[in-house]
Amino acid sequence: MAERVRVKTMMPPGHVRTPAYLRGKTGTIERPLGPFANPEQLAYGLPADKQPLYRVRFSMAELWGEAAECPTDTLDAEIYGHWLEKV
């Protein structure tokens, strides 16, 4: 069974790689992609910790609710682990 995760609702200032429309939404990990240097630190020339990157799948119903044209269609997004929490 795929692991369900929620995107944290953090709103830090500056460069972030997680779209605002995904924050607070629940999806499933489609697959892990491996550890990569954190681009949120790299953007400011800081030493970058390696963070796990995941491909997370969201249903259109989860993202857009009743406004979803095709509620069962999906969107995949690559999101770093520090943005995710287990559901």
HTML snippet that shows the backbone in 3Dmol.js (N, CA, C, O; Angstrom):
<script src="https://3Dmol.org/build/3Dmol-min.js"></script>
<div id="view" style="width:600px;height:400px;position:relative"></div>
<script>
const pdb = `
ATOM      1  N   MET A   1       0.850  -1.195   0.000  1.00  0.00           N
ATOM      2  CA  MET A   1       0.000   0.000   0.000  1.00  0.00           C
ATOM      3  C   MET A   1       0.885   1.244   0.000  1.00  0.00           C
ATOM      4  O   MET A   1       1.882   1.302   0.719  1.00  0.00           O
ATOM      5  N   ALA A   2       0.523   2.225  -0.796  1.00  0.00           N
ATOM      6  CA  ALA A   2       1.284   3.472  -0.902  1.00  0.00           C
ATOM      7  C   ALA A   2       1.123   4.300   0.374  1.00  0.00           C
ATOM      8  O   ALA A   2       0.049   4.342   0.975  1.00  0.00           O
ATOM      9  N   GLU A   3       2.210   4.952   0.770  1.00  0.00           N
ATOM     10  CA  GLU A   3       2.179   5.768   1.979  1.00  0.00           C
ATOM     11  C   GLU A   3       1.499   7.098   1.708  1.00  0.00           C
ATOM     12  O   GLU A   3       1.831   7.799   0.752  1.00  0.00           O
ATOM     13  N   ARG A   4       0.531   7.439   2.573  1.00  0.00           N
ATOM     14  CA  ARG A   4      -0.181   8.704   2.435  1.00  0.00           C
ATOM     15  C   ARG A   4       0.564   9.779   3.218  1.00  0.00           C
ATOM     16  O   ARG A   4       1.021   9.564   4.341  1.00  0.00           O
ATOM     17  N   VAL A   5       0.666  10.931   2.590  1.00  0.00           N
ATOM     18  CA  VAL A   5       1.369  12.063   3.197  1.00  0.00           C
ATOM     19  C   VAL A   5       0.566  13.343   2.971  1.00  0.00           C
ATOM     20  O   VAL A   5      -0.241  13.440   2.047  1.00  0.00           O
ATOM     21  N   ARG A   6       0.812  14.314   3.838  1.00  0.00           N
ATOM     22  CA  ARG A   6       0.223  15.646   3.687  1.00  0.00           C
ATOM     23  C   ARG A   6       1.367  16.637   3.520  1.00  0.00           C
ATOM     24  O   ARG A   6       2.394  16.541   4.191  1.00  0.00           O
ATOM     25  N   VAL A   7       1.173  17.579   2.623  1.00  0.00           N
ATOM     26  CA  VAL A   7       2.154  18.633   2.427  1.00  0.00           C
ATOM     27  C   VAL A   7       1.943  19.657   3.543  1.00  0.00           C
ATOM     28  O   VAL A   7       0.826  20.121   3.774  1.00  0.00           O
ATOM     29  N   LYS A   8       3.021  19.995   4.221  1.00  0.00           N
ATOM     30  CA  LYS A   8       2.928  20.953   5.323  1.00  0.00           C
ATOM     31  C   LYS A   8       2.450  22.311   4.797  1.00  0.00           C
ATOM     32  O   LYS A   8       2.660  22.655   3.634  1.00  0.00           O
ATOM     33  N   THR A   9       1.814  23.058   5.669  1.00  0.00           N
ATOM     34  CA  THR A   9       1.252  24.356   5.286  1.00  0.00           C
ATOM     35  C   THR A   9       2.201  25.510   5.609  1.00  0.00           C
ATOM     36  O   THR A   9       1.769  26.654   5.749  1.00  0.00           O
ATOM     37  N   MET A  10       3.482  25.207   5.726  1.00  0.00           N
ATOM     38  CA  MET A  10       4.475  26.255   6.014  1.00  0.00           C
ATOM     39  C   MET A  10       4.421  27.335   4.929  1.00  0.00           C
ATOM     40  O   MET A  10       4.129  27.047   3.768  1.00  0.00           O
ATOM     41  N   MET A  11       4.701  28.555   5.315  1.00  0.00           N
ATOM     42  CA  MET A  11       4.790  29.665   4.366  1.00  0.00           C
ATOM     43  C   MET A  11       6.073  30.445   4.638  1.00  0.00           C
ATOM     44  O   MET A  11       6.019  31.623   4.990  1.00  0.00           O
ATOM     45  N   PRO A  12       7.228  29.796   4.477  1.00  0.00           N
ATOM     46  CA  PRO A  12       8.475  30.504   4.745  1.00  0.00           C
ATOM     47  C   PRO A  12       8.742  31.561   3.682  1.00  0.00           C
ATOM     48  O   PRO A  12       8.326  31.412   2.533  1.00  0.00           O
ATOM     49  N   PRO A  13       9.424  32.613   4.059  1.00  0.00           N
ATOM     50  CA  PRO A  13       9.763  33.628   3.056  1.00  0.00           C
ATOM     51  C   PRO A  13      10.874  33.112   2.142  1.00  0.00           C
ATOM     52  O   PRO A  13      11.602  32.185   2.498  1.00  0.00           O
ATOM     53  N   GLY A  14      10.993  33.702   0.997  1.00  0.00           N
ATOM     54  CA  GLY A  14      12.104  33.389   0.110  1.00  0.00           C
ATOM     55  C   GLY A  14      11.817  32.279  -0.873  1.00  0.00           C
ATOM     56  O   GLY A  14      10.666  31.984  -1.194  1.00  0.00           O
ATOM     57  N   HIS A  15      12.879  31.678  -1.338  1.00  0.00           N
ATOM     58  CA  HIS A  15      12.831  30.655  -2.382  1.00  0.00           C
ATOM     59  C   HIS A  15      12.371  29.322  -1.798  1.00  0.00           C
ATOM     60  O   HIS A  15      13.035  28.772  -0.920  1.00  0.00           O
ATOM     61  N   VAL A  16      11.256  28.804  -2.270  1.00  0.00           N
ATOM     62  CA  VAL A  16      10.787  27.466  -1.884  1.00  0.00           C
ATOM     63  C   VAL A  16      10.409  26.700  -3.143  1.00  0.00           C
ATOM     64  O   VAL A  16      10.089  27.298  -4.170  1.00  0.00           O
ATOM     65  N   ARG A  17      10.446  25.376  -3.058  1.00  0.00           N
ATOM     66  CA  ARG A  17      10.211  24.535  -4.218  1.00  0.00           C
ATOM     67  C   ARG A  17       8.868  23.821  -4.162  1.00  0.00           C
ATOM     68  O   ARG A  17       8.598  22.958  -4.997  1.00  0.00           O
ATOM     69  N   THR A  18       8.028  24.160  -3.204  1.00  0.00           N
ATOM     70  CA  THR A  18       6.744  23.487  -3.051  1.00  0.00           C
ATOM     71  C   THR A  18       5.634  24.468  -3.399  1.00  0.00           C
ATOM     72  O   THR A  18       5.475  25.486  -2.725  1.00  0.00           O
ATOM     73  N   PRO A  19       4.855  24.172  -4.455  1.00  0.00           N
ATOM     74  CA  PRO A  19       3.796  25.094  -4.857  1.00  0.00           C
ATOM     75  C   PRO A  19       2.764  25.321  -3.749  1.00  0.00           C
ATOM     76  O   PRO A  19       2.382  24.383  -3.049  1.00  0.00           O
ATOM     77  N   ALA A  20       2.328  26.541  -3.600  1.00  0.00           N
ATOM     78  CA  ALA A  20       1.361  26.891  -2.554  1.00  0.00           C
ATOM     79  C   ALA A  20       0.058  26.107  -2.693  1.00  0.00           C
ATOM     80  O   ALA A  20      -0.567  25.778  -1.685  1.00  0.00           O
ATOM     81  N   TYR A  21      -0.362  25.803  -3.921  1.00  0.00           N
ATOM     82  CA  TYR A  21      -1.640  25.101  -4.090  1.00  0.00           C
ATOM     83  C   TYR A  21      -1.594  23.650  -3.610  1.00  0.00           C
ATOM     84  O   TYR A  21      -2.639  23.011  -3.489  1.00  0.00           O
ATOM     85  N   LEU A  22      -0.397  23.120  -3.336  1.00  0.00           N
ATOM     86  CA  LEU A  22      -0.274  21.758  -2.802  1.00  0.00           C
ATOM     87  C   LEU A  22      -0.204  21.741  -1.276  1.00  0.00           C
ATOM     88  O   LEU A  22      -0.406  20.690  -0.667  1.00  0.00           O
ATOM     89  N   ARG A  23       0.073  22.861  -0.658  1.00  0.00           N
ATOM     90  CA  ARG A  23       0.223  22.905   0.792  1.00  0.00           C
ATOM     91  C   ARG A  23      -1.104  22.593   1.484  1.00  0.00           C
ATOM     92  O   ARG A  23      -2.149  23.159   1.164  1.00  0.00           O
ATOM     93  N   GLY A  24      -1.020  21.672   2.442  1.00  0.00           N
ATOM     94  CA  GLY A  24      -2.207  21.232   3.165  1.00  0.00           C
ATOM     95  C   GLY A  24      -2.948  20.098   2.478  1.00  0.00           C
ATOM     96  O   GLY A  24      -3.915  19.576   3.033  1.00  0.00           O
ATOM     97  N   LYS A  25      -2.522  19.705   1.288  1.00  0.00           N
ATOM     98  CA  LYS A  25      -3.200  18.644   0.528  1.00  0.00           C
ATOM     99  C   LYS A  25      -2.572  17.292   0.839  1.00  0.00           C
ATOM    100  O   LYS A  25      -1.400  17.205   1.207  1.00  0.00           O
ATOM    101  N   THR A  26      -3.368  16.240   0.686  1.00  0.00           N
ATOM    102  CA  THR A  26      -2.944  14.878   0.963  1.00  0.00           C
ATOM    103  C   THR A  26      -2.785  14.108  -0.333  1.00  0.00           C
ATOM    104  O   THR A  26      -3.625  14.186  -1.230  1.00  0.00           O
ATOM    105  N   GLY A  27      -1.690  13.361  -0.417  1.00  0.00           N
ATOM    106  CA  GLY A  27      -1.438  12.527  -1.580  1.00  0.00           C
ATOM    107  C   GLY A  27      -0.761  11.241  -1.158  1.00  0.00           C
ATOM    108  O   GLY A  27      -0.651  10.950   0.034  1.00  0.00           O
ATOM    109  N   THR A  28      -0.309  10.473  -2.127  1.00  0.00           N
ATOM    110  CA  THR A  28       0.398   9.231  -1.843  1.00  0.00           C
ATOM    111  C   THR A  28       1.784   9.290  -2.499  1.00  0.00           C
ATOM    112  O   THR A  28       1.959   9.839  -3.586  1.00  0.00           O
ATOM    113  N   ILE A  29       2.748   8.710  -1.801  1.00  0.00           N
ATOM    114  CA  ILE A  29       4.096   8.650  -2.376  1.00  0.00           C
ATOM    115  C   ILE A  29       4.063   7.651  -3.519  1.00  0.00           C
ATOM    116  O   ILE A  29       3.794   6.466  -3.320  1.00  0.00           O
ATOM    117  N   GLU A  30       4.338   8.140  -4.704  1.00  0.00           N
ATOM    118  CA  GLU A  30       4.384   7.292  -5.888  1.00  0.00           C
ATOM    119  C   GLU A  30       5.706   6.541  -5.908  1.00  0.00           C
ATOM    120  O   GLU A  30       5.750   5.354  -6.233  1.00  0.00           O
ATOM    121  N   ARG A  31       6.800   7.249  -5.554  1.00  0.00           N
ATOM    122  CA  ARG A  31       8.106   6.597  -5.399  1.00  0.00           C
ATOM    123  C   ARG A  31       9.117   7.585  -4.841  1.00  0.00           C
ATOM    124  O   ARG A  31       9.004   8.791  -5.057  1.00  0.00           O
ATOM    125  N   PRO A  32      10.115   7.060  -4.114  1.00  0.00           N
ATOM    126  CA  PRO A  32      11.224   7.916  -3.672  1.00  0.00           C
ATOM    127  C   PRO A  32      12.182   8.128  -4.838  1.00  0.00           C
ATOM    128  O   PRO A  32      12.355   7.242  -5.674  1.00  0.00           O
ATOM    129  N   LEU A  33      12.797   9.294  -4.893  1.00  0.00           N
ATOM    130  CA  LEU A  33      13.710   9.631  -5.980  1.00  0.00           C
ATOM    131  C   LEU A  33      15.162   9.723  -5.522  1.00  0.00           C
ATOM    132  O   LEU A  33      16.061   9.859  -6.351  1.00  0.00           O
ATOM    133  N   GLY A  34      15.402   9.649  -4.212  1.00  0.00           N
ATOM    134  CA  GLY A  34      16.759   9.702  -3.683  1.00  0.00           C
ATOM    135  C   GLY A  34      17.031  11.001  -2.961  1.00  0.00           C
ATOM    136  O   GLY A  34      16.195  11.904  -2.962  1.00  0.00           O
ATOM    137  N   PRO A  35      18.201  11.102  -2.343  1.00  0.00           N
ATOM    138  CA  PRO A  35      18.572  12.334  -1.626  1.00  0.00           C
ATOM    139  C   PRO A  35      19.242  13.337  -2.568  1.00  0.00           C
ATOM    140  O   PRO A  35      20.046  12.975  -3.427  1.00  0.00           O
ATOM    141  N   PHE A  36      18.887  14.593  -2.380  1.00  0.00           N
ATOM    142  CA  PHE A  36      19.463  15.677  -3.175  1.00  0.00           C
ATOM    143  C   PHE A  36      19.727  16.871  -2.266  1.00  0.00           C
ATOM    144  O   PHE A  36      19.081  17.030  -1.230  1.00  0.00           O
ATOM    145  N   ALA A  37      20.672  17.702  -2.660  1.00  0.00           N
ATOM    146  CA  ALA A  37      20.951  18.923  -1.903  1.00  0.00           C
ATOM    147  C   ALA A  37      19.702  19.802  -1.882  1.00  0.00           C
ATOM    148  O   ALA A  37      19.033  19.972  -2.902  1.00  0.00           O
ATOM    149  N   ASN A  38      19.402  20.349  -0.725  1.00  0.00           N
ATOM    150  CA  ASN A  38      18.203  21.163  -0.531  1.00  0.00           C
ATOM    151  C   ASN A  38      18.302  22.465  -1.347  1.00  0.00           C
ATOM    152  O   ASN A  38      19.127  23.323  -1.035  1.00  0.00           O
ATOM    153  N   PRO A  39      17.467  22.618  -2.390  1.00  0.00           N
ATOM    154  CA  PRO A  39      17.551  23.814  -3.234  1.00  0.00           C
ATOM    155  C   PRO A  39      17.161  25.095  -2.501  1.00  0.00           C
ATOM    156  O   PRO A  39      17.533  26.188  -2.926  1.00  0.00           O
ATOM    157  N   GLU A  40      16.422  24.970  -1.416  1.00  0.00           N
ATOM    158  CA  GLU A  40      16.031  26.144  -0.642  1.00  0.00           C
ATOM    159  C   GLU A  40      17.239  26.740   0.078  1.00  0.00           C
ATOM    160  O   GLU A  40      17.254  27.936   0.369  1.00  0.00           O
ATOM    161  N   GLN A  41      18.245  25.924   0.365  1.00  0.00           N
ATOM    162  CA  GLN A  41      19.497  26.420   0.945  1.00  0.00           C
ATOM    163  C   GLN A  41      20.462  26.844  -0.163  1.00  0.00           C
ATOM    164  O   GLN A  41      21.133  27.870  -0.050  1.00  0.00           O
ATOM    165  N   LEU A  42      20.528  26.059  -1.220  1.00  0.00           N
ATOM    166  CA  LEU A  42      21.423  26.376  -2.338  1.00  0.00           C
ATOM    167  C   LEU A  42      21.116  27.742  -2.946  1.00  0.00           C
ATOM    168  O   LEU A  42      22.027  28.446  -3.382  1.00  0.00           O
ATOM    169  N   ALA A  43      19.846  28.118  -2.976  1.00  0.00           N
ATOM    170  CA  ALA A  43      19.438  29.385  -3.582  1.00  0.00           C
ATOM    171  C   ALA A  43      20.098  30.585  -2.909  1.00  0.00           C
ATOM    172  O   ALA A  43      20.242  31.644  -3.521  1.00  0.00           O
ATOM    173  N   TYR A  44      20.495  30.419  -1.653  1.00  0.00           N
ATOM    174  CA  TYR A  44      21.110  31.515  -0.903  1.00  0.00           C
ATOM    175  C   TYR A  44      22.600  31.291  -0.660  1.00  0.00           C
ATOM    176  O   TYR A  44      23.214  31.983   0.153  1.00  0.00           O
ATOM    177  N   GLY A  45      23.181  30.318  -1.370  1.00  0.00           N
ATOM    178  CA  GLY A  45      24.601  30.050  -1.229  1.00  0.00           C
ATOM    179  C   GLY A  45      24.974  29.411   0.097  1.00  0.00           C
ATOM    180  O   GLY A  45      26.131  29.475   0.514  1.00  0.00           O
ATOM    181  N   LEU A  46      24.008  28.795   0.762  1.00  0.00           N
ATOM    182  CA  LEU A  46      24.264  28.147   2.049  1.00  0.00           C
ATOM    183  C   LEU A  46      24.691  26.702   1.835  1.00  0.00           C
ATOM    184  O   LEU A  46      24.389  26.114   0.797  1.00  0.00           O
ATOM    185  N   PRO A  47      25.389  26.126   2.805  1.00  0.00           N
ATOM    186  CA  PRO A  47      25.666  24.696   2.714  1.00  0.00           C
ATOM    187  C   PRO A  47      24.332  23.953   2.695  1.00  0.00           C
ATOM    188  O   PRO A  47      23.458  24.214   3.522  1.00  0.00           O
ATOM    189  N   ALA A  48      24.182  23.040   1.761  1.00  0.00           N
ATOM    190  CA  ALA A  48      22.886  22.383   1.567  1.00  0.00           C
ATOM    191  C   ALA A  48      22.892  20.965   2.113  1.00  0.00           C
ATOM    192  O   ALA A  48      23.693  20.124   1.706  1.00  0.00           O
ATOM    193  N   ASP A  49      21.979  20.720   3.046  1.00  0.00           N
ATOM    194  CA  ASP A  49      21.775  19.370   3.557  1.00  0.00           C
ATOM    195  C   ASP A  49      21.127  18.531   2.470  1.00  0.00           C
ATOM    196  O   ASP A  49      20.337  19.037   1.674  1.00  0.00           O
ATOM    197  N   LYS A  50      21.464  17.244   2.437  1.00  0.00           N
ATOM    198  CA  LYS A  50      20.771  16.345   1.502  1.00  0.00           C
ATOM    199  C   LYS A  50      19.418  16.007   2.099  1.00  0.00           C
ATOM    200  O   LYS A  50      19.312  15.649   3.272  1.00  0.00           O
ATOM    201  N   GLN A  51      18.389  16.126   1.280  1.00  0.00           N
ATOM    202  CA  GLN A  51      17.014  15.832   1.683  1.00  0.00           C
ATOM    203  C   GLN A  51      16.453  14.770   0.740  1.00  0.00           C
ATOM    204  O   GLN A  51      16.764  14.776  -0.451  1.00  0.00           O
ATOM    205  N   PRO A  52      15.628  13.857   1.262  1.00  0.00           N
ATOM    206  CA  PRO A  52      14.995  12.895   0.369  1.00  0.00           C
ATOM    207  C   PRO A  52      13.955  13.602  -0.498  1.00  0.00           C
ATOM    208  O   PRO A  52      13.208  14.457  -0.021  1.00  0.00           O
ATOM    209  N   LEU A  53      13.920  13.235  -1.764  1.00  0.00           N
ATOM    210  CA  LEU A  53      12.953  13.794  -2.704  1.00  0.00           C
ATOM    211  C   LEU A  53      11.984  12.682  -3.086  1.00  0.00           C
ATOM    212  O   LEU A  53      12.395  11.551  -3.349  1.00  0.00           O
ATOM    213  N   TYR A  54      10.700  13.008  -3.114  1.00  0.00           N
ATOM    214  CA  TYR A  54       9.657  12.027  -3.418  1.00  0.00           C
ATOM    215  C   TYR A  54       8.782  12.521  -4.553  1.00  0.00           C
ATOM    216  O   TYR A  54       8.563  13.723  -4.703  1.00  0.00           O
ATOM    217  N   ARG A  55       8.283  11.590  -5.348  1.00  0.00           N
ATOM    218  CA  ARG A  55       7.218  11.905  -6.296  1.00  0.00           C
ATOM    219  C   ARG A  55       5.918  11.573  -5.577  1.00  0.00           C
ATOM    220  O   ARG A  55       5.688  10.428  -5.186  1.00  0.00           O
ATOM    221  N   VAL A  56       5.073  12.582  -5.405  1.00  0.00           N
ATOM    222  CA  VAL A  56       3.814  12.443  -4.672  1.00  0.00           C
ATOM    223  C   VAL A  56       2.663  12.631  -5.650  1.00  0.00           C
ATOM    224  O   VAL A  56       2.663  13.563  -6.454  1.00  0.00           O
ATOM    225  N   ARG A  57       1.683  11.737  -5.573  1.00  0.00           N
ATOM    226  CA  ARG A  57       0.528  11.761  -6.477  1.00  0.00           C
ATOM    227  C   ARG A  57      -0.704  12.280  -5.738  1.00  0.00           C
ATOM    228  O   ARG A  57      -1.042  11.817  -4.649  1.00  0.00           O
ATOM    229  N   PHE A  58      -1.359  13.249  -6.362  1.00  0.00           N
ATOM    230  CA  PHE A  58      -2.572  13.866  -5.819  1.00  0.00           C
ATOM    231  C   PHE A  58      -3.713  13.660  -6.801  1.00  0.00           C
ATOM    232  O   PHE A  58      -3.509  13.718  -8.013  1.00  0.00           O
ATOM    233  N   SER A  59      -4.903  13.422  -6.288  1.00  0.00           N
ATOM    234  CA  SER A  59      -6.066  13.369  -7.181  1.00  0.00           C
ATOM    235  C   SER A  59      -6.555  14.797  -7.418  1.00  0.00           C
ATOM    236  O   SER A  59      -6.374  15.681  -6.580  1.00  0.00           O
ATOM    237  N   MET A  60      -7.166  14.998  -8.555  1.00  0.00           N
ATOM    238  CA  MET A  60      -7.743  16.325  -8.848  1.00  0.00           C
ATOM    239  C   MET A  60      -8.841  16.657  -7.852  1.00  0.00           C
ATOM    240  O   MET A  60      -9.036  17.825  -7.516  1.00  0.00           O
ATOM    241  N   ALA A  61      -9.568  15.637  -7.371  1.00  0.00           N
ATOM    242  CA  ALA A  61     -10.607  15.875  -6.363  1.00  0.00           C
ATOM    243  C   ALA A  61      -9.985  16.446  -5.086  1.00  0.00           C
ATOM    244  O   ALA A  61     -10.554  17.343  -4.464  1.00  0.00           O
ATOM    245  N   GLU A  62      -8.812  15.925  -4.695  1.00  0.00           N
ATOM    246  CA  GLU A  62      -8.134  16.437  -3.505  1.00  0.00           C
ATOM    247  C   GLU A  62      -7.679  17.872  -3.721  1.00  0.00           C
ATOM    248  O   GLU A  62      -7.787  18.700  -2.817  1.00  0.00           O
ATOM    249  N   LEU A  63      -7.173  18.170  -4.904  1.00  0.00           N
ATOM    250  CA  LEU A  63      -6.639  19.508  -5.158  1.00  0.00           C
ATOM    251  C   LEU A  63      -7.716  20.561  -5.376  1.00  0.00           C
ATOM    252  O   LEU A  63      -7.609  21.674  -4.861  1.00  0.00           O
ATOM    253  N   TRP A  64      -8.755  20.218  -6.137  1.00  0.00           N
ATOM    254  CA  TRP A  64      -9.710  21.236  -6.575  1.00  0.00           C
ATOM    255  C   TRP A  64     -11.139  21.011  -6.088  1.00  0.00           C
ATOM    256  O   TRP A  64     -12.027  21.811  -6.383  1.00  0.00           O
ATOM    257  N   GLY A  65     -11.370  19.913  -5.335  1.00  0.00           N
ATOM    258  CA  GLY A  65     -12.700  19.658  -4.786  1.00  0.00           C
ATOM    259  C   GLY A  65     -13.754  19.547  -5.878  1.00  0.00           C
ATOM    260  O   GLY A  65     -13.519  18.919  -6.910  1.00  0.00           O
ATOM    261  N   GLU A  66     -14.893  20.144  -5.657  1.00  0.00           N
ATOM    262  CA  GLU A  66     -16.024  20.067  -6.595  1.00  0.00           C
ATOM    263  C   GLU A  66     -15.720  20.731  -7.932  1.00  0.00           C
ATOM    264  O   GLU A  66     -16.388  20.448  -8.926  1.00  0.00           O
ATOM    265  N   ALA A  67     -14.733  21.598  -7.969  1.00  0.00           N
ATOM    266  CA  ALA A  67     -14.380  22.293  -9.207  1.00  0.00           C
ATOM    267  C   ALA A  67     -13.540  21.425 -10.147  1.00  0.00           C
ATOM    268  O   ALA A  67     -13.269  21.826 -11.279  1.00  0.00           O
ATOM    269  N   ALA A  68     -13.126  20.240  -9.688  1.00  0.00           N
ATOM    270  CA  ALA A  68     -12.297  19.358 -10.525  1.00  0.00           C
ATOM    271  C   ALA A  68     -13.107  18.860 -11.718  1.00  0.00           C
ATOM    272  O   ALA A  68     -14.167  18.257 -11.555  1.00  0.00           O
ATOM    273  N   GLU A  69     -12.598  19.119 -12.908  1.00  0.00           N
ATOM    274  CA  GLU A  69     -13.285  18.690 -14.120  1.00  0.00           C
ATOM    275  C   GLU A  69     -13.310  17.163 -14.227  1.00  0.00           C
ATOM    276  O   GLU A  69     -14.336  16.578 -14.570  1.00  0.00           O
ATOM    277  N   CYS A  70     -12.181  16.526 -13.932  1.00  0.00           N
ATOM    278  CA  CYS A  70     -12.060  15.056 -13.944  1.00  0.00           C
ATOM    279  C   CYS A  70     -11.492  14.640 -12.589  1.00  0.00           C
ATOM    280  O   CYS A  70     -10.275  14.511 -12.451  1.00  0.00           O
ATOM    281  N   PRO A  71     -12.344  14.426 -11.587  1.00  0.00           N
ATOM    282  CA  PRO A  71     -11.889  14.208 -10.214  1.00  0.00           C
ATOM    283  C   PRO A  71     -10.916  13.045 -10.033  1.00  0.00           C
ATOM    284  O   PRO A  71     -10.114  13.061  -9.100  1.00  0.00           O
ATOM    285  N   THR A  72     -10.969  12.040 -10.904  1.00  0.00           N
ATOM    286  CA  THR A  72     -10.087  10.881 -10.745  1.00  0.00           C
ATOM    287  C   THR A  72      -8.743  11.045 -11.450  1.00  0.00           C
ATOM    288  O   THR A  72      -7.853  10.216 -11.264  1.00  0.00           O
ATOM    289  N   ASP A  73      -8.575  12.095 -12.256  1.00  0.00           N
ATOM    290  CA  ASP A  73      -7.267  12.370 -12.846  1.00  0.00           C
ATOM    291  C   ASP A  73      -6.287  12.689 -11.719  1.00  0.00           C
ATOM    292  O   ASP A  73      -6.694  13.022 -10.606  1.00  0.00           O
ATOM    293  N   THR A  74      -5.000  12.585 -12.018  1.00  0.00           N
ATOM    294  CA  THR A  74      -3.991  12.820 -10.986  1.00  0.00           C
ATOM    295  C   THR A  74      -2.933  13.809 -11.451  1.00  0.00           C
ATOM    296  O   THR A  74      -2.761  14.061 -12.643  1.00  0.00           O
ATOM    297  N   LEU A  75      -2.244  14.348 -10.486  1.00  0.00           N
ATOM    298  CA  LEU A  75      -1.103  15.224 -10.707  1.00  0.00           C
ATOM    299  C   LEU A  75       0.038  14.674  -9.862  1.00  0.00           C
ATOM    300  O   LEU A  75      -0.157  14.370  -8.685  1.00  0.00           O
ATOM    301  N   ASP A  76       1.226  14.542 -10.446  1.00  0.00           N
ATOM    302  CA  ASP A  76       2.415  14.124  -9.712  1.00  0.00           C
ATOM    303  C   ASP A  76       3.316  15.335  -9.512  1.00  0.00           C
ATOM    304  O   ASP A  76       3.519  16.132 -10.428  1.00  0.00           O
ATOM    305  N   ALA A  77       3.850  15.460  -8.307  1.00  0.00           N
ATOM    306  CA  ALA A  77       4.764  16.555  -7.987  1.00  0.00           C
ATOM    307  C   ALA A  77       5.953  15.990  -7.227  1.00  0.00           C
ATOM    308  O   ALA A  77       5.804  15.067  -6.425  1.00  0.00           O
ATOM    309  N   GLU A  78       7.118  16.538  -7.477  1.00  0.00           N
ATOM    310  CA  GLU A  78       8.318  16.129  -6.758  1.00  0.00           C
ATOM    311  C   GLU A  78       8.516  17.083  -5.585  1.00  0.00           C
ATOM    312  O   GLU A  78       8.701  18.288  -5.755  1.00  0.00           O
ATOM    313  N   ILE A  79       8.471  16.491  -4.374  1.00  0.00           N
ATOM    314  CA  ILE A  79       8.466  17.287  -3.146  1.00  0.00           C
ATOM    315  C   ILE A  79       9.516  16.730  -2.188  1.00  0.00           C
ATOM    316  O   ILE A  79       9.624  15.519  -1.996  1.00  0.00           O
ATOM    317  N   TYR A  80      10.279  17.634  -1.596  1.00  0.00           N
ATOM    318  CA  TYR A  80      11.297  17.236  -0.627  1.00  0.00           C
ATOM    319  C   TYR A  80      10.659  16.788   0.682  1.00  0.00           C
ATOM    320  O   TYR A  80       9.610  17.289   1.089  1.00  0.00           O
ATOM    321  N   GLY A  81      11.321  15.827   1.334  1.00  0.00           N
ATOM    322  CA  GLY A  81      10.798  15.202   2.544  1.00  0.00           C
ATOM    323  C   GLY A  81      10.498  16.147   3.683  1.00  0.00           C
ATOM    324  O   GLY A  81       9.583  15.886   4.464  1.00  0.00           O
ATOM    325  N   HIS A  82      11.245  17.250   3.809  1.00  0.00           N
ATOM    326  CA  HIS A  82      10.987  18.162   4.927  1.00  0.00           C
ATOM    327  C   HIS A  82       9.663  18.915   4.767  1.00  0.00           C
ATOM    328  O   HIS A  82       9.227  19.609   5.685  1.00  0.00           O
ATOM    329  N   TRP A  83       9.035  18.778   3.617  1.00  0.00           N
ATOM    330  CA  TRP A  83       7.719  19.376   3.387  1.00  0.00           C
ATOM    331  C   TRP A  83       6.574  18.392   3.662  1.00  0.00           C
ATOM    332  O   TRP A  83       5.408  18.784   3.624  1.00  0.00           O
ATOM    333  N   LEU A  84       6.886  17.135   3.934  1.00  0.00           N
ATOM    334  CA  LEU A  84       5.847  16.099   4.039  1.00  0.00           C
ATOM    335  C   LEU A  84       5.695  15.601   5.466  1.00  0.00           C
ATOM    336  O   LEU A  84       6.659  15.532   6.228  1.00  0.00           O
ATOM    337  N   GLU A  85       4.450  15.253   5.810  1.00  0.00           N
ATOM    338  CA  GLU A  85       4.175  14.596   7.092  1.00  0.00           C
ATOM    339  C   GLU A  85       3.272  13.404   6.818  1.00  0.00           C
ATOM    340  O   GLU A  85       2.406  13.456   5.944  1.00  0.00           O
ATOM    341  N   LYS A  86       3.484  12.322   7.578  1.00  0.00           N
ATOM    342  CA  LYS A  86       2.667  11.126   7.406  1.00  0.00           C
ATOM    343  C   LYS A  86       1.236  11.410   7.818  1.00  0.00           C
ATOM    344  O   LYS A  86       0.989  12.186   8.742  1.00  0.00           O
ATOM    345  N   VAL A  87       0.299  10.782   7.133  1.00  0.00           N
ATOM    346  CA  VAL A  87      -1.121  10.930   7.469  1.00  0.00           C
ATOM    347  C   VAL A  87      -1.559   9.710   8.241  1.00  0.00           C
ATOM    348  O   VAL A  87      -2.722   9.612   8.633  1.00  0.00           O
TER     349      VAL A  87
END
`;
const viewer = $3Dmol.createViewer("view");
viewer.addModel(pdb, "pdb");
viewer.setStyle({}, {cartoon: {color: "spectrum"}});
viewer.zoomTo();
viewer.render();
</script>
